[in-house]
Amino acid sequence: MRGRPSAEANALDGEVILAAQAILEASEGNQVVIAITNVGHLSQFVDAREWRLIQ
């Protein structure tokens, strides 16, 4: 995705799987926000926010 690896070249990590699922949900018109502590990796693909900041 966008040429920015978030894992080793041969690995498909959980963050990429989660981002792909979120993108699919958003493409169906659903609002998607991923609550996570490590916002940096996922925010390059989807709307990801620090879970403590979501109200």
Summary of the structure (lengths in Angstrom):
residues: 55
radius of gyration: 11.5
end to end distance: 28.6
largest distance: 36.8
contacts: 117
relative contact order: 0.20
helix: 38%
strand: 11%
